[in-house]
Amino acid sequence: MRDQRLPTSPGFWRSPVRGPWFTSVLGLVLLVGITVLFVTGLLSYAAYNPDLSPVNDQTPGKGILGFYLFSWPTHPYWLYRFTQGVHVTLGLTLIPVLLAKLWSVVPKLFTLPPARSLAHALERISLLLLVGGALFEFITGVLNVQLDYVFPGSFYTLHFYGAWVFFAAFLAHAVLKTPAALRNLRGLRGPGEEGELVAPRPDPPTVSRRGALWFVGGGSLLLFGTSAGRSFDQPLRRTALLAPHGWTDPGSGPGGFQINKTAAHAGITAAETGDDAWRLVVTGRTGTVRLSRAELARLPLHSSALPIACVEGWSTSDQWWRGVRLRDLAALVGHDTDPPDLFVESLQRHGAFRRAALRANQVADPRSLLALYVNGEDLTPDHGYPARVIVPGAPGVLNTKWVGRLTFGELR
């Protein structure tokens, strides 16, 4: 007889809450939620224009996993704000459900023998990938949302490969377990399914299984209520207590909206952005032109009301940007019709996305600007003075600040 004090003994696990019905409800919630997370994650990947390598995407060895089906659209202009807001908010909301699900099945991780057959061994290995992948993806996602970049490499690369490993294991597990979960919800169980999760000698109940589900749901609702506001305008934004860019006051005036990186953090100095020193270098089919900020301001200017939406799930409200259309700058260097892809270089000398690439459809959109002004005044240094790119529907990192060079039709 096994020592009841060891987790490998069925008698060690005494909670009366564990059972097939409780686990199945949580599992089906995760089945839907994680599928939505995976789809919105793929959409986020597509929004980065990953085929414009090695500029936007430097993930090594992607192979078939790097498939790219379409150019990221600019309509509707709030598309990335919506899809990434769903991705991050739903991920945070599902954390209590995931933890409860892992708690409900933890006795199975300690069952002996560890492998009764080859098929059972493969199932146990897939569980390790499933549990490890889930914890890895959720933990790295939370750290990224909180701007804690403590990863041993690029978050983009780690999250990309982690997502594929996790979802492959999740899909295999869902195929094997969903039929049993549906039977459990209807009160129909196959041989041995009851004994897998129910404690043989349960402690007296202190809460019902439905009560436990209400507790888990309450935790999810709390996380939703304290994070979802990051994707909305005031006053809902002030409810985002868990968001670094949520309720905190970014200041007042025309530049009083959220940023990820200050000019000082990016190493941008007033000397290099001053009117005497800064020139925009524009290169294309017919050669290169250099324009001062005053010369840019004398070109035809246009306005666009666009938000900034970032991979961390936060976004600004619509801001009024004014500047020169990217397609008009393309025309200055010989691309009068059908503007090509665009390679953008920032003045910043360190950090990710010092360079970014935009697809031709983004350059051609009349709302895509090299912005000089925001909300009626000059850009502030932290918002990209003397000039920044703003493109409808693009992730925030592709809206390059402190632009120094634009190269049309050549990615290098």
C-alpha positions as CSV (number, residue, x, y, z in Angstrom):
1,M,0.0,0.0,0.0
2,R,1.3,3.4,-1.0
3,D,2.2,6.0,1.7
4,Q,-0.8,8.3,1.9
5,R,1.5,11.2,2.6
6,L,3.0,11.1,-0.9
7,P,1.4,12.8,-3.9
8,T,1.8,9.5,-5.9
9,S,-0.9,8.0,-3.6
10,P,-4.6,8.6,-4.6
11,G,-5.3,9.1,-0.9
12,F,-3.1,12.2,-0.8
13,W,-5.6,14.2,-2.8
14,R,-8.6,14.9,-0.6
15,S,-10.5,17.8,-2.2
16,P,-14.2,16.9,-3.0
17,V,-14.3,19.6,-5.7
18,R,-12.2,17.6,-8.1
19,G,-14.2,15.6,-10.6
20,P,-14.9,15.0,-14.3
21,W,-17.7,17.6,-14.5
22,F,-15.6,20.4,-12.9
23,T,-12.6,19.6,-15.1
24,S,-14.7,19.3,-18.2
25,V,-16.4,22.7,-17.8
26,L,-13.0,24.4,-17.3
27,G,-11.5,22.4,-20.3
28,L,-14.3,23.5,-22.7
29,V,-13.9,27.1,-21.6
30,L,-10.2,26.9,-22.4
31,L,-10.9,25.1,-25.7
32,V,-12.8,28.1,-26.9
33,G,-10.6,30.7,-25.3
34,I,-7.2,29.4,-26.3
35,T,-8.4,28.9,-29.9
36,V,-9.3,32.6,-30.0
37,L,-5.9,33.4,-28.5
38,F,-4.1,31.4,-31.1
39,V,-6.1,33.0,-34.0
40,T,-5.6,36.5,-32.7
41,G,-1.9,35.7,-32.1
42,L,-1.6,34.7,-35.8
43,L,-3.2,37.9,-36.8
44,S,-0.7,39.9,-34.7
45,Y,2.1,38.0,-36.4
46,A,0.6,38.9,-39.8
47,A,0.3,42.6,-38.8
48,Y,4.1,42.8,-38.5
49,N,4.5,42.1,-42.2
50,P,6.8,39.1,-41.4
51,D,7.5,38.4,-45.1
52,L,9.5,41.7,-45.2
53,S,12.5,39.9,-43.8
54,P,15.0,40.4,-42.3
55,V,13.7,43.8,-41.4
56,N,10.5,43.3,-39.4
57,D,10.9,39.6,-38.6
58,Q,14.3,38.1,-37.7
59,T,13.0,34.8,-36.2
60,P,15.5,32.1,-37.3
61,G,14.5,28.8,-38.9
62,K,10.7,29.4,-39.2
63,G,10.3,27.2,-42.1
64,I,6.7,26.3,-42.8
65,L,5.6,28.0,-39.5
66,G,6.4,31.4,-41.1
67,F,3.5,31.2,-43.6
68,Y,2.0,34.5,-44.5
69,L,-1.4,34.6,-46.3
70,F,-2.2,38.2,-46.9
71,S,-0.9,41.8,-46.6
72,W,-2.2,43.4,-43.4
73,P,-5.0,45.7,-44.3
74,T,-5.4,49.4,-43.4
75,H,-9.2,49.2,-43.2
76,P,-10.7,49.4,-40.6
77,Y,-8.1,51.6,-39.1
78,W,-8.8,50.2,-35.6
79,L,-8.2,46.6,-36.6
80,Y,-5.0,45.9,-34.7
81,R,-6.3,47.8,-31.7
82,F,-9.2,45.4,-31.7
83,T,-7.5,42.1,-32.4
84,Q,-4.5,42.7,-30.0
85,G,-6.8,44.1,-27.4
86,V,-8.8,40.9,-27.5
87,H,-5.7,38.8,-27.5
88,V,-4.1,40.4,-24.4
89,T,-7.4,41.0,-22.4
90,L,-8.6,37.4,-23.0
91,G,-5.2,36.0,-22.1
92,L,-5.3,37.8,-18.7
93,T,-9.0,36.8,-18.2
94,L,-8.2,33.1,-18.7
95,I,-5.5,32.9,-16.1
96,P,-7.8,31.8,-13.3
97,V,-9.4,29.3,-15.5
98,L,-6.0,27.8,-16.5
99,L,-4.8,27.6,-12.9
100,A,-8.0,26.0,-11.8
101,K,-7.8,23.5,-14.7
102,L,-4.2,22.6,-13.8
103,W,-5.2,22.2,-10.1
104,S,-8.1,20.0,-11.0
105,V,-5.9,17.5,-12.9
106,V,-2.7,17.7,-10.9
107,P,-3.2,14.2,-9.3
108,K,-2.9,12.7,-12.8
109,L,0.6,14.1,-13.1
110,F,1.7,12.0,-10.1
111,T,0.1,8.7,-11.1
112,L,2.2,5.5,-11.1
113,P,3.5,3.8,-13.1
114,P,4.5,6.9,-15.2
115,A,3.9,4.9,-18.4
116,R,1.7,1.8,-18.7
117,S,2.2,1.5,-22.5
118,L,3.8,3.3,-25.4
119,A,0.5,5.1,-26.1
120,H,0.3,6.2,-22.4
121,A,3.9,7.3,-22.5
122,L,3.2,9.5,-25.5
123,E,0.2,11.0,-23.8
124,R,2.2,11.8,-20.7
125,I,4.9,13.5,-22.8
126,S,2.2,15.5,-24.6
127,L,0.9,16.6,-21.2
128,L,4.3,17.9,-20.2
129,L,4.4,19.9,-23.4
130,L,0.9,21.1,-22.8
131,V,1.4,22.2,-19.2
132,G,4.9,23.6,-19.8
133,G,3.8,25.4,-23.0
134,A,0.7,26.9,-21.3
135,L,2.7,28.2,-18.4
136,F,5.5,29.5,-20.7
137,E,3.0,31.4,-23.0
138,F,1.0,32.9,-20.2
139,I,3.9,33.9,-18.1
140,T,5.9,35.5,-20.9
141,G,2.7,37.2,-22.1
142,V,2.0,38.7,-18.7
143,L,5.7,39.9,-18.4
144,N,5.4,41.5,-21.8
145,V,2.2,43.3,-20.9
146,Q,3.8,44.6,-17.8
147,L,6.9,45.7,-19.8
148,D,9.2,43.5,-17.8
149,Y,11.6,42.4,-20.6
150,V,13.5,39.8,-18.6
151,F,13.6,37.2,-21.4
152,P,16.8,35.4,-22.4
153,G,16.2,36.7,-26.0
154,S,13.5,38.3,-28.1
155,F,10.0,38.1,-26.7
156,Y,8.7,38.0,-30.3
157,T,10.8,34.9,-31.1
158,L,10.2,33.1,-27.8
159,H,6.4,33.7,-27.9
160,F,6.2,32.7,-31.5
161,Y,7.9,29.2,-31.1
162,G,6.3,28.7,-27.7
163,A,2.8,29.3,-29.2
164,W,3.3,26.6,-31.8
165,V,4.6,24.0,-29.4
166,F,1.8,24.8,-26.9
167,F,-1.0,24.8,-29.5
168,A,0.2,21.6,-31.1
169,A,0.0,19.8,-27.7
170,F,-3.3,21.6,-26.9
171,L,-4.8,20.5,-30.2
172,A,-3.8,16.8,-29.7
173,H,-5.1,16.9,-26.1
174,A,-8.4,18.5,-27.3
175,V,-8.9,15.8,-29.9
176,L,-8.4,13.1,-27.3
177,K,-10.3,14.6,-24.4
178,T,-13.2,16.7,-25.9
179,P,-15.5,13.7,-26.4
180,A,-15.1,12.6,-22.8
181,A,-15.6,16.2,-21.6
182,L,-18.9,16.4,-23.5
183,R,-20.0,13.1,-22.0
184,N,-19.2,14.4,-18.5
185,L,-21.3,17.5,-19.0
186,R,-24.2,15.3,-19.9
187,G,-23.6,13.0,-17.0
188,L,-22.4,10.1,-19.1
189,R,-19.0,8.6,-18.4
190,G,-17.0,5.8,-19.8
191,P,-15.3,3.1,-17.7
192,G,-12.8,4.5,-15.3
193,E,-13.5,8.1,-16.1
194,E,-15.0,8.8,-12.7
195,G,-12.1,7.3,-10.7
196,E,-9.5,9.3,-12.6
197,L,-10.2,12.6,-10.8
198,V,-12.5,11.9,-7.8
199,A,-10.7,11.6,-4.5
200,P,-11.2,8.1,-3.0
201,R,-11.4,9.5,0.5
202,P,-12.5,13.1,0.1
203,D,-12.6,15.7,2.9
204,P,-15.9,17.2,4.0
205,P,-17.0,19.8,1.4
206,T,-16.6,23.5,2.2
207,V,-17.8,24.6,-1.3
208,S,-19.7,23.0,-4.1
209,R,-18.3,22.5,-7.5
210,R,-20.6,25.1,-8.9
211,G,-19.5,27.4,-6.1
212,A,-15.9,26.8,-7.1
213,L,-16.7,27.6,-10.7
214,W,-18.3,30.9,-9.5
215,F,-15.1,31.6,-7.6
216,V,-12.9,31.0,-10.7
217,G,-15.3,33.1,-12.9
218,G,-15.2,35.9,-10.3
219,G,-11.4,35.9,-10.6
220,S,-11.6,36.1,-14.4
221,L,-14.1,38.9,-14.2
222,L,-11.9,40.8,-11.8
223,L,-8.9,40.5,-14.2
224,F,-11.1,41.5,-17.1
225,G,-12.4,44.6,-15.3
226,T,-8.9,45.8,-14.3
227,S,-7.3,45.3,-17.7
228,A,-9.8,45.7,-20.6
229,G,-9.9,49.5,-20.2
230,R,-6.4,49.8,-21.7
231,S,-8.1,49.3,-25.2
232,F,-10.7,52.0,-24.7
233,D,-10.9,55.8,-24.3
234,Q,-11.7,57.7,-21.1
235,P,-13.4,57.1,-18.7
236,L,-13.0,53.3,-19.2
237,R,-9.2,53.7,-19.4
238,R,-9.0,54.6,-15.8
239,T,-10.3,51.1,-14.8
240,A,-7.2,49.4,-16.2
241,L,-5.5,49.2,-12.9
242,L,-3.2,46.4,-14.0
243,A,-2.0,48.2,-17.2
244,P,1.2,50.2,-17.2
245,H,-0.4,52.4,-19.8
246,G,-3.9,52.2,-18.4
247,W,-5.0,54.6,-15.7
248,T,-1.7,56.5,-15.2
249,D,-1.8,60.2,-16.4
250,P,0.5,60.6,-19.4
251,G,0.4,64.4,-19.0
252,S,-1.7,67.2,-20.6
253,G,-1.7,69.1,-23.8
254,P,-1.5,67.9,-27.4
255,G,1.2,65.3,-26.5
256,G,-0.7,64.0,-23.4
257,F,-1.2,60.4,-24.5
258,Q,0.6,57.1,-23.9
259,I,4.1,56.2,-25.1
260,N,6.3,53.1,-24.7
261,K,9.7,54.7,-25.1
262,T,10.9,58.2,-24.3
263,A,13.4,60.1,-26.4
264,A,15.9,59.9,-23.6
265,H,15.5,56.1,-23.4
266,A,16.0,55.8,-27.2
267,G,19.2,58.0,-27.0
268,I,17.7,60.8,-29.0
269,T,19.3,64.2,-28.3
270,A,18.0,67.7,-29.1
271,A,21.2,68.4,-31.0
272,E,20.5,65.8,-33.7
273,T,16.8,66.7,-34.0
274,G,17.2,70.4,-34.2
275,D,16.3,72.4,-37.3
276,D,19.9,73.0,-38.3
277,A,21.0,69.4,-38.0
278,W,18.1,67.2,-39.0
279,R,17.3,66.3,-42.6
280,L,15.0,63.6,-43.8
281,V,16.7,61.4,-46.5
282,V,14.2,60.1,-49.0
283,T,15.5,57.5,-51.6
284,G,13.7,55.9,-54.5
285,R,13.7,55.2,-58.2
286,T,15.0,58.6,-59.3
287,G,17.6,59.1,-56.6
288,T,17.7,60.8,-53.2
289,V,16.3,64.1,-51.8
290,R,17.0,65.7,-48.4
291,L,14.4,67.7,-46.8
292,S,14.5,69.9,-43.7
293,R,11.5,70.1,-41.4
294,A,10.6,73.5,-42.8
295,E,10.7,72.1,-46.3
296,L,8.4,69.2,-45.4
297,A,6.0,71.7,-43.8
298,R,5.7,73.5,-47.1
299,L,4.6,70.4,-48.9
300,P,0.9,69.6,-49.1
301,L,-0.2,68.5,-45.6
302,H,-3.0,66.2,-44.7
303,S,-4.7,65.1,-41.5
304,S,-5.7,61.7,-40.1
305,A,-7.4,60.7,-36.9
306,L,-5.7,57.5,-35.8
307,P,-4.9,55.6,-32.6
308,I,-1.6,53.9,-31.7
309,A,-2.0,50.2,-30.7
310,C,0.8,48.2,-29.2
311,V,1.5,44.5,-28.9
312,E,1.2,44.8,-25.1
313,G,-2.5,45.3,-25.7
314,W,-2.8,49.0,-24.8
315,S,-3.8,51.6,-27.2
316,T,-4.4,55.4,-27.3
317,S,-7.6,57.1,-28.3
318,D,-7.7,58.6,-31.8
319,Q,-5.2,61.5,-32.1
320,W,-5.2,64.1,-34.9
321,W,-2.0,63.8,-36.9
322,R,-0.9,66.1,-39.6
323,G,1.9,65.7,-42.0
324,V,2.9,64.6,-45.5
325,R,1.4,61.5,-47.1
326,L,3.8,58.7,-47.5
327,R,2.6,58.2,-51.1
328,D,3.4,61.9,-51.8
329,L,7.0,61.4,-50.6
330,A,7.2,58.3,-52.8
331,A,6.2,60.4,-55.7
332,L,9.1,62.8,-55.0
333,V,11.6,60.1,-55.8
334,G,9.9,58.6,-58.9
335,H,7.1,56.5,-57.6
336,D,4.2,58.5,-59.0
337,T,1.8,55.5,-59.2
338,D,1.6,52.3,-57.2
339,P,4.0,53.2,-54.4
340,P,6.3,50.2,-53.5
341,D,7.2,48.8,-50.1
342,L,8.9,51.2,-47.7
343,F,12.0,50.8,-45.5
344,V,12.0,53.2,-42.6
345,E,15.0,54.0,-40.4
346,S,14.9,55.8,-37.1
347,L,17.6,58.0,-35.5
348,Q,17.6,55.8,-32.4
349,R,20.7,53.7,-32.1
350,H,19.6,50.9,-29.9
351,G,16.5,48.9,-29.1
352,A,14.1,46.9,-31.2
353,F,12.6,48.2,-34.4
354,R,15.1,50.9,-35.1
355,R,14.2,49.9,-38.7
356,A,10.8,48.9,-39.9
357,A,9.2,47.9,-43.3
358,L,5.8,48.8,-44.5
359,R,3.8,47.1,-47.3
360,A,2.9,48.9,-50.5
361,N,-0.8,48.9,-49.5
362,Q,0.1,50.7,-46.3
363,V,2.2,53.3,-48.1
364,A,-0.6,53.9,-50.6
365,D,-3.3,54.6,-48.0
366,P,-4.1,58.3,-48.0
367,R,-4.2,58.3,-44.2
368,S,-0.6,57.1,-43.9
369,L,1.5,60.0,-43.0
370,L,4.9,61.2,-42.1
371,A,3.5,63.2,-39.2
372,L,5.0,66.6,-38.2
373,Y,2.2,67.6,-35.8
374,V,-0.3,66.0,-33.4
375,N,-3.5,67.6,-32.1
376,G,-2.6,71.0,-33.6
377,E,1.0,71.4,-32.3
378,D,4.5,70.1,-33.1
379,L,5.2,66.6,-32.1
380,T,6.8,66.4,-28.7
381,P,10.3,64.7,-28.4
382,D,8.8,61.6,-26.8
383,H,6.2,61.3,-29.6
384,G,8.8,61.4,-32.3
385,Y,9.9,64.9,-33.1
386,P,10.9,66.0,-35.7
387,A,8.8,63.4,-37.7
388,R,7.2,60.0,-37.2
389,V,5.3,57.5,-39.3
390,I,1.6,56.9,-38.6
391,V,-0.2,54.2,-40.5
392,P,-3.9,53.0,-40.0
393,G,-4.2,49.6,-38.5
394,A,-0.4,49.0,-38.0
395,P,1.2,47.8,-34.7
396,G,2.7,50.7,-32.8
397,V,6.3,49.6,-33.4
398,L,5.8,50.1,-37.2
399,N,4.8,53.7,-36.6
400,T,8.4,54.6,-36.3
401,K,9.4,57.7,-34.3
402,W,12.4,60.1,-34.9
403,V,12.5,59.1,-38.6
404,G,15.8,59.8,-40.4
405,R,15.5,58.0,-43.7
406,L,12.8,56.6,-46.0
407,T,13.8,54.1,-48.7
408,F,11.1,53.2,-51.2
409,G,11.3,50.0,-53.1
410,E,14.4,48.6,-51.5
411,L,14.6,46.5,-48.3
412,R,18.1,45.9,-46.9
